[in-house]
Amino acid sequence: MGASGGTGTNSGSPSDSSWERVCDKFKKEFGLQAYSTWLGQLGYNGLDGGTVELTAPTKFVRDWIQRNYGPRLMDFFHAEDSRVKSLSIRLAAKGAVPATPAQPVVRSSAQGRSNGDASAAADEKAALDPKYTFDSFVVGKSNELAYAAAKRIADSDEVAFNPLFLHGGVGLGKTHLMHAIAWEVRRRAPQKKVAYVSAEKFMFEFIAAIRYKDTHAFKQKFRAADLLMVDDVQFIANKDSTQEEFFHTFNALIDNRCQVVITADRSPTDLEGIEERIISRLGWGLVADIHPTDYELRLGILQSKAEQVENVDVPVEVLEFLAKRIISNVRELEGALNRVMAYATLVGRPITMEMTRDVLQDLIRANDRKVTIDEIQRSVAEYYNLRLAEMLSQRRARVIARPRQVAMFLSKQLTSRSLPEIGRKFGGRDHTTVMHAVRKVEDLVKSDSQLDEDIARLTRLLAG
């Protein structure tokens, strides 16, 4: 029930309009994000003998609001009506759980060869995760644009922007949104042909089609789609023939006003090894970045996950602890909570802070000082005002080579990655190149005070 959707049931004071004013005060003081995440989930039921009656959808939401916003809400209500003496938040009656939708038929990469029948290939099913729906996607400031754009595509028969290009790091929700689009389109318009495929699968199928002289069926399979979604397009980098076919498939669908959705780990302009004509077209529509999660979003995700599991009570302080300590990505965050709940279920013990620390000690230790090479590369590129693609390229100009060496040095200092692993992240360079960069920077900082200051600033930025 939304914050303004409740009905006054008792004395009628504070009135519904007073409740709306309380909500407005909350938004001004705590922000729209906090309102949407917390207060916006409450229902208002009026005043009963000096007690404001509110309802919350879950125990977690109720406890969180009471602990963090209860006194301030009392101030707001008392300012509206001096008769208000207390605040009661009870759990709303639990409604029927909606049935899990049937697995939609989507057109995806075929397993094996299609024997030349394009329609047969188009009828194959892809594995869509039934958990990846819009309802289960927790929205926050870092992903609200991507969510809104995906929802617009799923809910509309018109092509508002084409393509939709979603980019962000691992485990931030790109694939979740693509699955959610597929589920919603198949539910709303089951007659539509939806093709969901990873870029890697697209490449393998194209190679197989060439091998078996079956390229016509391959073209028909993807170009007949009303909605084509290609995940992790960076995997076709430097694959010239696959890029050629992707380019023509993309153009055919755009020309026919069919929707295209693409994801990658970085923005179109930062994609290395992708033809310029493809990069240009990828930026035609809407480019939406999914940023790393903030604390409130991580907490909301954990709350949503915990509420899905029956007979397991996760204390609020445990969820707060996980949201503060597991910051790398959503996948690892949910995995941490799964481990704690599984352990509690298997050994028959209640979840406590002590048990959580014991079960997750390795993960917590890793996250205490966990900085990724991707974060280092982005931070260094931004600090030196370079495009990320330039720093990862083969160019040796000093204005690019020095920041690249700094990024390699920081990758060695701030991560546990080996030299070969670091080299692979820097455009497939050899480990000896990384070793040279590290030694070079170590020597330079002894005499170059500016570089020494740059390293210190970047280290503080990444650590913070």
WOURSUL-V642228 format. One record per backbone hydrogen bond with DSSP energy under -0.5 kcal/mol. NH is the residue of the N-H (numbers start at 1). CO is the residue of the C=O. Records with the same first field share a line. If there is no record, write none. Layout:
NH->CO  CO
This chain:
3->40
5->2
9->45
11->47
19->15
20->16
21->17
22->18
23->19
24->20
25->21
26->22
27->23
28->24
29->25
30->26
31->26  27
35->31
36->32
37->33
38->34
39->34
40->35
41->38
42->39
43->55
45->53
48->51
51->48
52->50  86
53->46
54->52  88
55->43
56->90
62->58
63->59
64->60
65->61
66->62
67->63
68->64
69->65
70->65
73->69
74->70
75->71
76->72
77->73
78->74
79->75
80->76
81->77
84->81
85->50
86->50
88->52
90->54  88
92->56
106->104
107->194
108->106
109->196
112->110
117->114
118->116
121->117
122->118
123->119  120
124->121
128->126
130->128
132->129
133->131
137->134
138->136
139->137
143->140
144->140
147->143
148->144
149->145
150->146
151->147
152->148
153->149
154->150
155->151
156->152
160->158
163->260
164->260
165->163  286
166->164  262
167->288
168->264
169->290
172->169
177->173
178->174
179->175
180->176
181->177
182->178
183->179
184->180
185->181
186->182
187->183
188->184
189->185
192->189
194->192
195->193  227
196->107  194
197->229
199->231
202->198
203->199
204->200
205->201
206->202
207->203
208->204
209->205
210->206
211->207
212->208
213->210
214->209
218->214
219->215
220->216
221->217
222->218
223->219
224->220
225->222
226->193
227->193
228->259
229->195
230->261
231->197  229
233->263
235->232
236->233
237->234
238->273
239->236
240->238
243->239
244->240
245->241
246->242
247->243
248->244
249->245
250->246
251->247
252->248
253->249
254->250
255->251
256->252
257->254
258->253
259->226
261->228
262->164
263->230
264->166
270->267
271->268
272->270
274->271
278->275
279->275
280->276
281->277
282->278
283->279
284->281
286->163
288->165  286
290->167
291->142  289
298->294
299->295
300->296
301->297
302->298
303->299
304->300
305->301
306->302
307->303
308->304  305
309->306
310->308
312->309
314->312
315->313
318->315
319->315
320->316
321->317
322->318
323->319
324->320
325->321
326->322
327->325
330->171
331->171
333->329
334->330
335->331
336->332
337->333
338->334
339->335
340->336
341->337
342->338
343->339
344->340
345->341
346->342
347->343
348->344
349->344
351->313
356->352
357->353
358->354
359->355
360->356
361->358
364->360
365->361
366->362
367->363
368->364
369->365  366
370->367
371->369  414
376->372
377->373
378->374
379->375
380->376
381->377
382->378
383->379
384->380
385->382
386->381
390->387
391->387
392->388
393->389  390
400->397
401->397
402->398
404->400
405->401
406->402
407->403
408->404
409->405
410->406
411->407
412->408
413->409
414->410
415->411
422->418
423->419
424->420
425->421
426->422  423
428->423  424
429->423
433->430
434->430
435->431
436->432
437->433
438->434
439->435
440->436
441->437
442->438
443->439
444->440
445->441
446->443
447->444
448->444
449->447
452->448
453->449
454->450
455->451
456->452
457->453
458->454
459->455
460->456
461->457
462->458
463->459
464->460
